[in-house]
Structures are given as C-alpha cells and as structure tokens.
Amino acid sequence: MNFTRWSARLPGTQRRAAARTDTALSPDRRADGSVPAARAEQLTDEAPPAPDVPAVDELPVRDVLDRVPALVALLHGPEHRLAYVNDAYVAAFGRRDLGARARDALPELDEPGLFPLLDQVQRSGRPRTLKSRKAPDGRSYTFTCTPVTDTDTGTDDGRGGRDSRGVLVFATDVTDHAEAAGRLRASERSQRETAVTLQRSLLPQKLEEPDDLRVAATYHPGGTEAAVGGDWYDVITLGGGRTALVIGDVMGRGVRAAAVMGQLRTAVRAYARLDLPPHEVLQLLDGLAAEIDANQIATCVYAIHDPNEGRLVYASAGHLPILVRDENGTVRRADEPTGPPLGTGGWIHASGSIALPPGATAVLYTDGLVERRDEDLDEGIAALEHALSGAVGTPQVVCDRLIRSAGVTPAHDDDVAVLVLQHPARRGAEAELFRNAALELLGGVEAAPRARAFASGVLTSWRFPADLHDLGVLATSELVANSLQHGTPPMRLRLRRTDRRLIIEVTDGDDHLPRRRRAEPGDESGRGIAIVATIASNWGSRRTPGGGKAVWCEFVLHKP
C-alpha cells in the first residue's frame, strides 16, 4: 500500500506541516539531503563533507514504521480491513493477512477492548487512547487509535461512493511500567493493611457491657491508601454501676497516628480506674499528649454515666458535640463546655452534663462522619441530627443507619468512628430486676442499726437468697461504720440492684478516700474495708463533684 496517500491526523501534525511548507529552506540545508545545519554542528571550511544521511522528512513512512519498536497496524474502511502491520507487530503476534477484517485478522485486539474504540475514532474523527491494557501475549500495551485519511482513491463505502477513512493503531509496550505500578500498588495495599491491622488491634476487640446501658460501636478506615487515621473509642465499666465512654481522633495519618492513638487509649483506661471527674481525666491526657508528640494534636470527649443520676457528665477537648435523642425523637446537642484539643497545654478543662433519661440514645462520633469538603461542618452535624431523630432500634442498628445516611463507603476519604449508647426504658418484669433504695443517715449511735435494718428489709423484698442477704447486710454495716467514724455529714446509704449485681454505696461530706490496709492484732480499727474487700466481688471509692466521697461495693448475682 502506498503510505504517501494517507495522512495521520495526530495532534500538531497539520501545524508542523504548514510550518515546513511556509518556511523556505535555509542555505545550510544541503540539496543532497544531508542533516541541516540547524540540527547538526556548524561545518567549517576545513571540515570534511557530511555523510549522505537522509533527513527525517525525506524518509518513506513505511521505513519509519518498520523500524519503530512500537506495534503499528493500519486499518481502512468501515469494516476496518487490515492494510499494514509493521515488523514489531509481526514479531509479537505473527504474520497477518492483509485485506482481512480486523476482527478476523487481529483477534488479539479483542481482549484489550479495542474494537469498539475503532468505530468511535472513525465516527468522531478524534484520537482515542487505552492505557496499560494486557494483551494475549501477557504483556501490557498502551493503545492509541488515530484517524487517517486516504488522500487518493479511498475504498468503496457500499453506497456507490468512496470511503477514505482509516485508523492507525499504535501500541507501546508498557509492561515494565505496569509491573512496577502493580508492585507499588501491592506495597501500598500491604502498608495500608498493616496500618489498619495496627489500628484495629488497638481498638477494643469486644466492648464492655454495662448493666444499665446498651452500647455498640463501628469503625471505618478511610480511603484506599496506607494513610489511615487515629480514630478510637472505648467503653469502661467503673464499678458501682457507673460507666465511662470515650471517643477521640488523633490528627494526622498513617501508622504514627495509630500508634499515638493506642497510647492515649491505654492512658485513658488507666486514668479511668482512678474514677476521676471527666475534666480531670482530660487534664492528665493533655499533658501526656504533649509528651508523646508535641506535633500530634488529638481531640477527645470523655463522659461518665451514672444510672442513679440519669445524666451524662462529660468533658470535651476540641471534639464534636455529643448528640442525645429522647424517646420522642427530639435531638439535643451537648455543646458546652469545650476546650482546645489535647496536646496544646495551658487550658483548664471543665465538665458539663446532659440528661440521658430512660429511653434516650446518645451518639459520640468523629469528624469523618459529618465533615465534607464542600459543606460547612454545622451542616454535617445538622444532617446527623436529622438522621438520628428517625433512627430507632438497637444501638448497632442505629450505628449502621447513621453510617448509611452519611454516605460512608469503603472509598470514604476519612476515618469514621461511631459510638452509640442507649439507656433502655425498662417496663414490666424487666423493671423488677432494676431497683433502687436510699436512706439518709443522720448520725449518732442509732445510725448503724437503722442502716442494717433498712438493708435487711430491702434485700428481703428483693428476694435475694439468704447467703447474699447476710453478706449485703454485713457490707452495709461496715461501710456505714467507716463513714460514721471517718466521714462528716451529710451521709447517705444507697442500694441498687440490676439483673447482674447488687451495689451498696455510702456517701458522706469528707473527701478523704479510704484505703485497704493490714490491721495489727492490737488495732481497734482498720478492719472494715478489709472485710468489705474480702466478701464483695469488687469495691472502690471516688470523690463526688460537690465535695465529699462515695465508697461502694458490689456482689455479682448468680443467674439461675
């Protein structure tokens, strides 16, 4: 086939052709076809004559295409009949029958999906490219299909006219690049899996189950890169029926953020065992975060639920507000007080509270759930409030619905952590398993006998077995005696039962916390707390917000 009759409409081809036509040959261009002076060193009078090398513009097109390492095929007409393949194509796929339809002559172009592209190129008259497609020979090629025109005769178009359209297929071997890109993607996947595995291993594998709350949590790593974040959450039972709930977000991405998150979560669990108020826990975390990495800022909200109070007491370090939905679907924000993120230093955190009555649902979450690049943050929180107002069911169901409503997918560009807790409204037979009783202790010699009689009557009405009844009365006597001897008014005895345990608590106005010690044979005191620690499943003490302390113990109930 005469290639001089075909003109490939590659980008810039016409522009370069016009430039060659309009520009006269310089005196340096030799008539014998040697390299022009603009492309070679200037020759001096003494220099030998240049070898007879043809210019690129003077080479036949076929000679050029036969020598390029890329695969080249020329197709013409509406059926894309094969007009030419170069030597590189023959070496890759063998000889082909000229004049045959491309679907018959070039079956290797079917797997990369090139045939539909040929029709598009002919219809549109514009080049099209398929990048890094694997061919049947196992190698990867980038295919460029360019429209060409037969400037002489053309081919029969089937309607008595001439069809001069054709397509030049140019395939560049990019196997090495494709394999390198594949190795890079595999390495990135491996790094991301390592980071995600590290982060998931640092999160609680199973949430603790408080007696008075139902909880569920979910975590979604963001994006497909190795740059997972430092989102975390935890549920910590404090004893005495109280529960700590925490959620946080370490700024930054990758393994480093996950490692800092793990250190902060471990520290929170240690500080929680001290049974400190939320703002004091955050104060300790603030100093620790600065010591771990001054450049790694983290946000956190720490909350405590006390079933006797029916409230969440919380403190926030730059974190998003807690949302609480009541039984009627009304959603409220716990906006204040909020301090700066952890690690900034120089701030005195404060605690706030929000009601969590029976039937209410609270949601703690990280910014990946509500923050979008094209939206204001308040709009995201408002959308979450709307979704929460209609979200009913178990905590896990609520988690899933909030995730779906926010449009979180595996390709989401930020980590998402959500912690949902519900304070169930118990009725009927279930309500009988959750009871409270309290007695104000006025002091004096009659306080201890009154407390023992009150505890005995309450435990009898709750139908506890005789052995647990006697242990409960003994623990009540020792705790009240300790408060009468070492505490100050006002004093109060509170008994609480759940479906899993009996809790006995005594509060007074003195903030000195008792400790367990070994009493010598001659000591007249010091045995009360030791007795309580021996007979009870667990015991502890804490300072109360208004001043004073609470000392408690609990007995695990054996289910029938």
LUMMI-436251 format. One record per residue (C-alpha): residue in one letter; z, y, x. Coordinates in steps of 0.1 Angstrom, whole numbers, padded with zeros to 4 digits, always signed. Each point is the difference from the previous one (the first is absolute). Layout:
AZYX;...
This chain:
M+0000+0000+0000;N-0008+0035+0013;F+0033+0018+0003;T-0017+0034+0005;R-0006+0000-0037;W+0038-0001-0009;S+0023+0029+0002;A+0038-0008-0001;R+0019+0028-0018;L+0030-0001+0022;P+0023+0030-0001;G-0015+0027+0022;T-0033-0018+0005;Q-0021+0026-0017;R+0019+0028+0018;R-0006-0015+0034;A-0037-0007-0007;A-0005+0036-0011;A+0016+0012+0032;R-0023-0021+0021;T-0031+0013-0019;D+0009+0037+0001;T+0011+0001+0036;A-0028+0001+0026;L+0002-0023+0030;S+0016+0017+0029;P-0018+0002+0033;D+0025-0026+0013;R-0012-0027-0024;R-0025-0020+0020;A-0033-0009-0016;D+0003-0036+0013;G+0030-0007-0022;S+0027+0002+0026;V+0036+0011-0008;P+0001+0038-0008;A+0019+0023+0023;A+0025+0008-0028;R+0011-0036+0002;A-0001-0006+0037;E+0008+0018+0032;Q-0023+0028+0009;L-0025-0012+0026;T-0005+0020+0032;D-0034+0004+0017;E+0010-0026+0025;A+0012-0026-0025;P-0021-0031-0005;P-0018-0002-0033;A+0020-0015-0029;P-0007-0036-0011;D-0022-0005-0029;V+0026-0006-0027;P-0010+0007-0036;A+0020+0025-0020;V+0021-0013-0030;D-0022+0019-0024;E-0031-0018+0014;L+0014-0036-0003;P-0013-0021-0029;V+0026-0005-0027;R-0002-0037+0002;D+0007+0000+0037;V+0031+0020-0006;L+0013-0022-0028;D-0008-0033+0018;R+0022+0011+0028;V+0031+0013-0018;P+0030-0024-0002;A+0004+0008-0037;L-0016-0022-0027;V-0029+0018-0017;A-0021-0012-0030;L-0026+0020-0019;L-0006-0007-0037;H-0026+0015-0023;G-0009+0001-0037;P+0021-0005-0031;E+0006-0037+0009;H+0011+0010+0035;R-0025-0021+0018;L+0007-0006+0037;A-0023+0020+0023;Y+0018-0003+0033;V+0031-0013+0018;N+0008+0009+0036;D+0008-0024+0029;A+0038+0005-0005;Y-0003-0011-0036;V-0020-0031+0009;A+0026-0009+0027;A+0028+0003-0025;F-0015-0018-0030;G-0033-0016+0011;R-0036+0008-0008;R-0009+0013-0035;D-0032-0002-0020;L-0016+0034-0003;G-0012+0010-0035;A+0026-0021-0018;R+0026+0016-0023;A+0032+0010+0017;R+0021-0023-0023;D-0021-0029+0012;A-0006+0011+0036;L+0034+0015+0008;P+0027-0020-0018;E+0025+0011+0026;L+0001+0035-0017;D+0013-0015-0032;E+0036-0007+0012;P+0006+0036+0012;G-0012+0012-0034;L-0031+0019+0013;F-0026-0008-0027;P+0014+0024-0027;L+0001+0026+0027;L-0037-0003+0007;D-0008+0009-0036;Q+0024+0030+0001;V-0017+0013+0031;Q-0034-0002-0014;R+0010+0016-0033;S+0020+0029+0015;G-0020+0005+0032;R+0033+0004+0019;P+0015-0021+0028;R+0029-0024-0008;T+0024-0017+0024;L+0022-0030-0003;K+0027-0001+0027;S+0013-0030+0018;R-0014-0028-0022;K+0001-0036+0012;A-0033-0019+0002;P-0006-0038-0002;D-0001-0002+0038;G+0037+0009+0001;R-0005+0035+0015;S+0007+0033-0016;Y-0027+0027-0004;T-0003+0035-0014;F-0032+0002-0020;T-0019+0032-0005;C-0029+0000-0025;T-0023+0030+0003;P-0030+0008-0022;V-0034+0001+0017;T-0035+0010-0012;D-0034-0016+0007;T-0021+0031+0008;D-0033-0019-0002;T-0007-0026-0026;G+0032-0012-0015;T+0002-0031-0022;D-0009-0009-0035;D+0026+0011-0025;G-0012-0024-0027;R-0012+0028-0022;G-0033+0007+0018;G+0016+0026+0023;R+0013-0001+0035;D+0037-0004+0009;S+0006+0014+0035;R+0037-0004+0000;G+0019-0022+0024;V+0035-0005+0014;L+0009-0003+0037;V+0031-0022+0005;F+0020+0007+0031;A+0029-0022+0009;T+0024+0008+0028;D+0023-0028+0013;V+0036+0012-0003;T+0017-0033+0004;D+0022+0011+0028;H+0011+0031-0019;A+0006-0020-0032;E+0021-0026+0019;A+0020+0028+0018;A+0005+0017-0034;G+0011-0034-0015;R+0025-0005+0029;L+0013+0035-0005;R+0005-0005-0038;A+0017-0033+0007;S+0023+0017+0025;E+0008+0027-0025;R+0007-0025-0027;S+0023-0019+0023;Q+0019+0032+0009;R+0003+0009-0036;E+0012-0034-0009;T+0026+0002+0028;A+0012+0034-0013;V+0001-0011-0036;T+0018-0032+0009;L+0025+0020+0020;Q+0006+0024-0028;R+0003-0027-0027;S+0024-0019+0022;L+0022+0031+0003;L+0000+0005-0038;P+0024-0022-0020;Q-0015-0034-0006;K+0020-0003-0032;L+0018+0028-0019;E+0037-0003-0006;E+0008-0004-0037;P+0027+0022-0013;D+0020-0011-0030;D-0006+0032-0021;L-0036+0008+0011;R-0034-0016-0001;V-0021+0009+0030;A-0036-0005+0013;A-0020+0014+0028;T-0035+0000+0013;Y-0017+0010+0032;H-0038+0006+0006;P-0012+0007+0036;G-0025+0028+0001;G-0037-0002+0011;T-0017-0027+0020;E+0009+0013+0035;A+0029-0010+0022;A+0017+0033-0008;V+0026-0012-0026;G+0028+0024-0007;G+0038-0002-0001;D+0008-0003-0037;W+0032-0019-0007;Y+0025-0008-0027;D+0032-0019-0005;V+0027-0011-0025;I+0035-0004+0013;T+0030-0013-0021;L+0031+0019+0011;G+0026-0020-0018;G+0021+0010-0029;G-0031+0000-0022;R-0016+0029+0018;T-0036-0002+0014;A-0018+0021+0026;L-0038+0006-0003;V-0021+0016+0027;I-0036+0008+0006;G-0016+0019+0029;D-0032+0008+0018;V-0004+0004+0038;M-0027+0025+0008;G-0028-0012+0022;R-0019-0032+0001;G-0001-0033+0019;V+0024-0024+0016;R+0022+0029+0013;A+0006+0013-0035;A+0009-0035-0013;A+0024-0005+0029;V+0018+0033-0007;M+0001-0010-0037;G+0017-0033+0010;Q+0027+0018+0020;L+0007+0025-0028;R+0002-0028-0026;T+0025-0020+0021;A+0021+0032+0005;V+0000+0006-0037;R+0014-0034-0007;A+0027+0005+0027;Y+0010+0034-0014;A+0000-0013-0035;R+0027-0025+0009;L+0022+0030+0007;D-0004+0009-0037;L-0005+0036+0008;P-0014+0026-0025;P-0038+0004+0001;H+0000+0033+0018;E+0022-0014+0028;V-0024-0029+0005;L-0029+0024+0003;Q+0020+0021+0024;L+0004-0030+0023;L-0036-0010-0004;D-0012+0035+0009;G+0017-0002+0034;L-0012-0036+0006;A-0036+0009-0008;A+0000+0028+0026;E+0013-0024+0026;I-0026-0027-0008;D-0030+0023+0003;A+0002+0038-0004;N-0037+0001-0008;Q+0002-0026-0028;I+0011+0017-0032;A+0011-0020-0030;T+0009+0007-0036;C+0026-0020-0019;V+0019-0001-0033;Y+0033-0020-0002;A+0016-0006-0034;I+0031-0018-0012;H+0004-0015-0035;D+0035-0004-0014;P-0001-0019-0034;N+0033+0016-0010;E-0015+0035+0003;G-0034-0007-0014;R-0016+0023+0026;L-0021+0000+0032;V+0017+0020+0027;Y-0027+0008+0026;A-0009+0021+0031;S-0036+0007+0011;A-0013+0009+0034;G-0034+0015-0008;H-0010-0028-0023;L-0017+0001-0034;P+0022+0003-0031;I+0014-0031-0018;L-0014-0004-0035;V+0022-0014-0028;R-0014-0012-0034;D+0025-0004-0029;E-0003-0025-0029;N-0020+0025-0020;G-0027+0005+0027;T+0012+0035+0012;V-0004+0004+0038;R+0021+0023+0021;R-0002+0009+0036;A+0029+0001+0025;D-0012+0030+0019;E+0031+0014+0016;P+0015+0000+0025;T-0026-0008+0026;G+0004+0006+0038;P-0026+0000+0028;P-0013-0033+0014;L+0020-0022+0023;G-0001+0009+0037;T-0002+0038-0005;G+0038+0005+0006;G+0021+0031-0009;W+0002-0007-0037;I+0030-0010-0021;H-0012-0024-0027;A+0015+0000-0035;S+0003-0026-0028;G-0013+0004-0035;S+0000-0022-0031;I-0021-0010-0029;A+0010-0020-0031;L-0011-0036-0002;P+0012-0012-0034;P-0005-0035-0014;G-0037-0005-0007;A-0011+0024+0027;T-0026-0007+0027;A+0000+0019+0034;V-0029+0001+0025;L+0002+0007+0037;Y-0034+0003+0018;T-0018+0013+0031;D-0027+0027+0001;G-0029-0025+0002;L+0005-0006-0038;V-0004+0036-0011;E-0017+0019+0029;R-0038+0005-0001;R-0021+0022+0022;D-0017+0017-0029;E+0031+0005-0021;D+0032+0020+0002;L+0031-0022+0006;D+0016+0013-0032;E-0030-0013-0020;G+0005-0034+0015;I+0037-0001-0009;A-0009+0012-0035;A-0025-0028-0004;L+0026-0025+0012;E+0025+0014-0026;H-0026-0005-0027;A-0007-0036+0011;L+0038-0007+0002;S+0006+0013-0035;G-0022-0027-0014;A+0010-0028+0024;V+0022-0026-0016;G+0009-0035+0009;T+0018-0016+0030;P+0003+0020+0033;Q-0028-0020+0015;V-0023+0008-0029;V+0009+0037+0003;C-0008-0002+0037;D-0034-0015-0006;R-0009+0025-0028;L+0009+0030+0022;I-0021-0014+0028;R-0030-0005-0023;S+0004+0034-0016;A-0001+0017+0034;G-0032-0018+0009;V+0015-0017+0030;T-0025-0026+0015;P-0001-0020+0032;A-0022+0028+0014;H+0026+0027-0008;D+0003+0024+0029;D+0038+0002+0001;D+0029-0025-0002;V+0018-0003-0033;A+0036-0012-0007;V+0015+0000-0034;L+0036-0010-0010;V+0008-0004-0037;L+0035-0005-0014;Q+0011-0005-0036;H+0035+0003-0015;P-0004-0024-0029;A+0014+0008-0034;R+0018-0033-0008;R+0008-0010-0035;G+0014-0030-0019;A+0012-0030+0020;E-0012+0016+0033;A+0021+0030-0006;E+0031-0022-0001;L-0006-0009+0036;F+0003+0036+0011;R+0033+0015-0008;N+0023+0029+0013;A+0037+0008-0004;A+0020+0027+0016;L+0037+0011+0002;E+0014+0033+0013;L+0030-0006+0023;L+0027+0026-0004;G+0021-0012+0030;G+0036-0011+0000;V+0016-0034+0002;E-0016-0010-0034;A-0036+0006+0013;A-0003-0034+0017;P+0013-0021-0029;R-0022+0019-0025;A-0030-0005+0022;R+0006-0038+0003;A+0005-0002-0038;F-0031+0019-0007;A-0021-0021+0024;S+0014-0032-0015;G-0009+0011-0035;V-0035+0011+0009;L-0008-0032+0020;T+0013-0021-0028;S-0022+0018-0025;W-0030-0005+0022;R+0008-0038-0001;F+0002-0006+0037;P+0013-0033+0012;A+0037-0002+0009;D-0006-0001+0038;L-0022+0031+0000;H+0024+0017-0024;D+0029-0005+0024;L-0020+0011+0030;G-0011+0031-0018;V+0036+0009-0010;L+0012-0005+0036;A-0028+0022+0014;T+0008+0027-0025;S+0037-0001+0009;E-0007+0003+0037;L-0026+0028-0003;V+0022+0020-0023;A+0030-0005+0022;N-0020+0012+0030;S-0011+0031-0019;L+0036+0008-0012;Q+0013-0003+0036;H-0027+0018+0019;G-0019+0020-0026;T+0005+0031-0021;P-0007+0008-0037;P-0022-0002-0019;M-0002-0038+0000;R-0022-0022-0021;L-0006-0037-0004;R-0035-0012-0011;L-0011-0035-0007;R-0036-0009-0005;R-0018-0033-0006;T-0037-0008+0003;D-0019-0033-0005;R+0007-0008+0036;R+0034+0015+0011;L+0033+0016-0008;I+0007+0033+0016;I+0034+0016+0003;E+0003+0036+0013;V+0029+0024+0005;T-0006+0037+0008;D+0025+0027+0011;G+0001+0035+0014;D+0006-0008+0037;D-0031-0004+0022;H+0016-0022+0027;L-0019-0033-0001;P+0020-0032+0003;R-0008-0026+0027;R+0008-0036+0003;R+0026-0007+0028;R+0022-0029+0011;A+0035+0004-0013;E+0028-0012+0023;P+0028-0023-0014;G+0025+0028-0002;D-0023+0026-0017;E+0008+0009-0035;S-0036+0013-0008;G-0035-0005+0012;R-0007-0032-0019;G-0016+0013-0032;I-0035+0006+0013;A+0002-0033+0020;I+0008-0019-0032;V-0028+0017-0019;A-0025-0007+0028;T+0011-0037+0000;I-0002-0007-0037;A-0031+0022-0010;S-0036-0007+0007;N-0004+0035+0015;W+0020+0033+0003;G-0006+0035+0012;S+0010+0037-0003;R-0018+0033-0001;R+0007+0037-0004;T-0007+0014-0034;P-0021+0033-0004;G+0028+0020-0014;G+0025-0010+0027;G+0021-0031+0001;K-0011-0036+0004;A-0008-0031-0019;V+0011-0035+0011;W-0017-0030-0016;C-0004-0037+0001;E-0023-0025-0018;F+0000-0036-0010;V-0032-0019-0004;L-0003-0019-0034;H-0010-0036+0000;K-0026-0005-0026;P+0004-0030-0023;
